[in-house]
Every structure is written in C-alpha cells, then in structure tokens.
Amino acid sequence: MEFLYPWILSGIIPFIILLFLLKKLEKKRYLDIPTGIIVQRISGFKEFFRKSGKVLWILIAVSLIIALARPQGVSELEKFGVEGRIIVLSVDLSTSMSSTSYSRTGRSSVDVIKELSLEFVKKRATTDLVGITAYGGKSFGRLYGEAAIIVFPTSEYAQLEASIKLLKPYMLGSHTSIGEGILLSILSLIDQNSLHDINIETLVKSIEDEDKAYALQIIKKLGRFKNRIIVLFTDGKNNAGIEPKYPLWLAKMLGIKVYFAALESTGETGLSEEEQARQKSLLIEGVSETGGKYFETGVMEQCREFYEEIDRLETARLEFSGFEVKKDFYFWPAVSALILIIIAIILENIFPRIQ
C-alpha cells in the first residue's frame, strides 16, 4: 500500500490532537459534576449516541483526508516479452573472406555468410533482437585492430537486411582482429545509456591487466546479462588488435555466450604454426567458459548447421520491459466518510427528538 499524495496525510494530525483534547475536557467536566448526575447521564442509551457525534465528525474528516491522499495498491512487476534472444552477429571482413576456396558454389566466403545470415535473421526477426558488427585490421600487431558496430540489436528486418548486404571484404582492413570483434559485440549488447558511462579505452586496458580493477567495477555495475549471445565468423587467425582471450573473459563475467564458427585460414596469417595452434586452444577454452560452442568446418555452406544448432540451444525468454500495476483504493475511505456522515446526521437530528 502506498499513497499518491502522502503529504496530505499530515492533515490528520490536528484531528488526532483535537480528539485527545476533547477526551480531556470531557473528563474534566465530569469531575465537576455530582456523582448522581453522572450516573444519570451514562445510564441513558440516548446520551451515549449524542456524545459519539463529535468523534464521528473527526473520523469523517480523517476518512476524507485518507481518500484525498489517494491510497493505492501496487501489484508485483508484470513483464511482457516473447520467446527469443538478443544476438549479435560478428563477421570477419579481412581480405581472405573474398576467397572462393571453401565454397561449394564458387562464391566468396563473405557472400555465403551474408546469405546464411540473411536467412537466419529473417527467420528470427519476429522473436529476436539482432545486431551486426564487423572486424578487420589495418596492419599486423596489437595496435592495428579494427571493428565497427554496423547496427545495434533490433527486430527491424529491413534495417538488418540492408546492413548485412553492405558488408564487403577490405572494409576494415586486410587483417583479422577477432578480439576486437568480440569486444565491440559485447559493447553493442550493453544498454546505450550505460555505455555512455563507460570509458572504453580504460576498460580495454583493464581487461588486459592482472588486477582488472576498472573492468570488475563495470561488471559489478552492469550485473550479469540474460539471453545475450555473440555469433562470430572467421576464416583467419587473430593477427591484429587485442588478444581474444581478454574480451572472452569479459563476456564470461557478464554472462554473454559466445559461439564461434571458424574456417581454416584461406590466406597468409603472418603467424607461426605454433602460434596458430596456441590461439585455437585458447579460443576453444575461452568460448567454452562463456557457455557457448566452438564450431569448425572446411566448407562455408556447413555454417547453416551452426545457425540451426544455435536456434535449438538458445530458447530462453527475453523480457523487453515491465510495468507496475496500481489500483486506487480511495473509494473505500470516501464511502466510509459518507456512511459516517449519514450516521452523524441521524444521531444529531433524530435521537434528540426521542423522549
């Protein structure tokens, strides 16, 4: 129970004081009257009701004040939503994605991924929110990773379709920065108002530090997300930007699942075989720790199976928003006041006539 205008309730205080003073005055008046008269007064049924009149009018005033304060009952938070997920598709746009080596139909890797992504998005647009990110790299090394949020999660299929069709190799450089793709996908899953309060540069440095102080502060503030996943595609190895294990740790801490689809590298990575093996091992481990899955194939068209598996695994309920249901109860004190007024009028006008 709560009141829409609680400050009005302060008006009850004078009436409580008045009721207290009336009782004291009544008691004092009786002390000055002989006992025989007192007995005569309290013995009458009629006199009892006559005295009740003052109290009734005070109760009427209190009831009206409570009604004016608008008492309300508040139900539990009622949420509405659909069965779905918030998904970010993150696509490798490095030079090697223009290769046709791993397509059964002779099309480029990026064209096959775009087709499969469009099918997936069209199928899920009515129940899922889907966002698109892309990543590449200007040059080899930690400082040259590139990534972009193409569209924030939305259910508008036309916008998603147009965004996916825009994707082309070379858009973000010739190299591959998987870590940047994961990191930016995580940021796209954060509420934009909360995102404005985050210093991205400080966050990136923090997740690479041992103590991770700033990152842990942000994680505590945001809490763990529900039903948020990242689906990432690549045909290369991470040779630019932040190392993937760091944003994978951040995803795990925020409760974001990462699903990773990998093709064998179709171009020169600039990495030794040992380094490529190390990266693969860390990726499998990091993806698994988020609750996602690592998927590897030698044919682009088999990625359709990857989409279908995600459909099967990710069926949690998505709650878009909620509202409180409030019910007014001012009717009852108002009715009580009306009934008390009728009783008071009867007592004051009818009982005095009774002999």
N, C-alpha and C positions, 0 to 999 in steps of 0.2 A: 504494500500500500504506500502511495506517495501522494503529494498534493501539488497541483499545477501552480497555485499561488500560496505557498506556505506562509508568507509574511502576513497574510490576512488572519491567520490563527492567533496572532498576538492580541487581537481584539477580544479574545475570550478572557484574558487576564482581569480586566476591570470587573467583569461579571462574577468571576470567582471571588474577588475581593468583596464585592457587594453582597454576595451570598453569605460570606463569613461575617460581615458586619451586621447583617440582618439577624443572624442567629444570636449574635452577642447582644444586640439591642432587645431582642425578644426575651432573652434570658434575664436581662437586667430589669425589664418591665414587669416580669412575673415576680421577681424578688420583692418588688414594692407593693404587691397586691396581697391581701389576706388569703390564707390557705383555703378557706372555704370557697372563695370566688374562683380560685384556680381549679379546684376540683369540679366546680360547676361548669367551667369553661371546657376543660379537657374531656368532660363526660359527654359532651354533645357531638354527635356524628357530623352535624351541620358545621360546627365550628372548625372541625378538623379540615374540611374541604375549603373553607373560607381562608384559612391560613396557607393552604397549599398554593393559592393564587400567585403570590409573589415568586415562589420557587418556580412555578410553571413558566412565568414570563422570562425568568432568567434562562431556563432550559430552552425556551423558544429562541431567545437571542443567540445562545451558544450553537443550537442546531443550524440556524441561518448562517452564522459565521462559518461553520464547517462546510456547509453547502457552497458558499461563495468561494472557499479555498479550493474547490474542485478536487475532491478525493478521487484517486484513480487506482485501479488495479493493473499491475504490469505483469503480463504473461512472460514465459520464457522466450528467449530469442528464437524466432522462427526463420529458418533458412530455406531458400529455394535454389534449385540448380538442376543440372542434368548429369547423366552418367557420362563422364568424359575426363579429359586430361588437359594440361597445359603443356604443349610440346614445342620445342624449338628445333628446327632442322638446320644443321650447320654443314655447309658444303665447301669442300676444297676447290678453290679456283686457281690452283697453280697451273703452270704451263702443261704439266703431264696430263691434266684432265682433258686435254684436247686429243689425246691419243685414242686410236681405234683398236688397239691391240687386244683389249679384253672384252670386246663386244661381239656377240654372235651375229649381229646385223650390220657390222661395219660402221656403226655410228660412234661418235666420241663418247668417252666416259661421262662427261658432263651432260650430254644430251640424254643419255639413258637415265641418269639420276634425276634430271629435270622431269622426264616423262613419268617415272615412278613416283616422284614427289607430288606431281600434279594429281595422279590417281589417288594417292594416299590422302592428300588434303581435300579433294573433292568428296571422298567417301566420309571423312571425319568432320567436315566443316560445320555440320549441324550440331555436333556434340562437343567438339574440342576447340580450344583456342590454340592457334598455331602461329609461331613466329619463324622468321627466316634470318639466319646470319650466314656470313661467308668469311673465308680467311685465305690468306696467301702469304706473301713475304717479298720485300724489296730485294733482299740480299741474304747471304748466308750469315748467321750469327744471332746472338741474343737480342740485339737492339733493332733488328730489322723486320720483326714480325708485323703483320698487318691483318686486321679483321674489321668487319663492319656489320652493324645491325641493319639489315635490309628492311625488315618490318617487325614491329613489336607484336607479341601474341594477339591474335584477333580471330574472329569467326567469319570475317568478310572474305568469302572465297574469291571474289573478283580482284580484290587487292592482293591476295596471296598468289593468285594465278599470274597477275601482271608482274609481281616481284620475282617469281620463280623464272619466268620467261626472260627476264633481264639478265640472269646470271650467265657470265661468259668467262672462260679462262683468261688469264692475264689481268683481270680487273683489279686485282690487289697484289700484283707482282708475280714473279715466276717461281718463287719458293713456297715452302709449306710450313705454316706455323699452327700446328694442331693445338698447342697450348693456348694461343691467342683466341682460336675459335671456341674452345671450351669456356675460357674466361668471359668472353663477350656474350656467349649464350647464357651463362649464369647471370650476368648483369641484366640481360633482357628479360629475365624471369622475375626480377625484383620490381616491386611497385615503383613507378616512376617518381612519386613524391619522396619515397625513401631513398631512391637512387641519387637524388639531388643532394642528400646529406652525406653522401659517401665520397671521400677523396680517393679517386680511382688509383692514382699514382702511388699514394701511400698504401693502399690495400695491396697492390701488386708487390711492392717491396716487402710488405709484412708477411705475405704468404710464403715468400722465399726465405725469410728469416727463421732462425731457430725458435725464438720465443713466440712469434706470430701474435704479438700483443694487440696491435690495431685490428688485425683480422678477427681475432677472438672477440674483441669488443663489438665489432659489426655483427658477427654471428649471434652473439647474445642479444643484441638489439633486434635483429630480424626474426630470430627464432627458426625453428625447422619448418620447411615448406611441406605441403602435401600435394601429391598428384602432379608434380612437375618433373619433366624429363627432357633430356637433350639427346638428339639422334644425330650423330656425326658421321660423315662420309669422307674417306680419303683414299687416294691411290699412291700416297707417298709416305715419307718419314719426316718427322719434325726436324727441320734444318734451319729454322728461323724463329725468333721470338722466345717466349717463356717456355720452360720445360713443362710438358703436360702433367707431370705428377703433382705440381703445385695447385693448379686450378681443379684437378680431380680431388685433391684433399678438401678444397673449399666446397666443392659440390657435395661431397660426402657429409661434411659438417652441417650443411644447410638442408640435407635431406633430399637432394636432387639426384635422380638416377641418370646415369649416362650410358647410352647404348652406342656402340662403336662398330662401324662397318668399314673393313679395310680390304683393299686390293693389294696385290703385290705391286711394288713400285714399278711404274712404267717409264721412268726416266732416271737420270743421274741424280742421286741424292746428295753426293758430296760426303757421305758418311761411310765409315768402315763397316764391314760385316758384323764385327763385334758390337759396335755402337748401335747398329740397327737391331741386333738381337736383344741388347740391353733395353732399348726403348720399347720393343714389343713386349718384353716381360713386364716392364713397369706399367705399360698401358693395360695389359690384361689384369694385373693385380689391382691397379687403381680403379678401373671400370667395375670390377667385381666388388670392390669395397663400397661403391656407391649403390649397389643393389642392381646394377644394370648388367648387360652382357656384351661380350666381345664377339663379333661375327667376322669371319674371314672367308673370302671367296676369290676364285680366279676368273669369274665371269660376272660382268656387271648386272646382267638380267636376273641373276640369282638374288639380288638385293630385294626383289619382290617378296621373297620368303622372309627376309628380315623385317619388312614392314608388317607382314601378316603375323609374325611372332610377337611384335610389339602390340598389335591390336589384341592379341589373345591375352597377353600378360598384363596390360595396363587397362584395368576396368574400374578403378577407384572412383568414388563420387566426387565431383567438383562442385563446391559451393560458391556461387558467384557473389552473393551478398546476403544480408539479413536485415530484419526489422523487428522492432518491438511492438507487440500488440497491447494497446492500452484501452481500458474500459472505464468510462466515467461512472462514479457512484454518488454523485451529488444529489441524485434523485431521492435517495433514501433519507438523508438528513433533512431535505426540503419537505418531504412528505411527513416526516416526524414532527417538524415545526408546525405544519398545517394542522395535524391531528391535535397537537398540544394547544394551538390557538383555539380550536373548537372547544376543547375541554375547558380551557380557561374562561371562555365566554359563557359557557354553560354554568360553571361554578359561580361566576360573578353576577349573572343575571337571573338564574333560575333558583338556586339554593337560597338566596336571601328572602325569596317570596314564600318559601316553605315555612309554615308556622309549626 
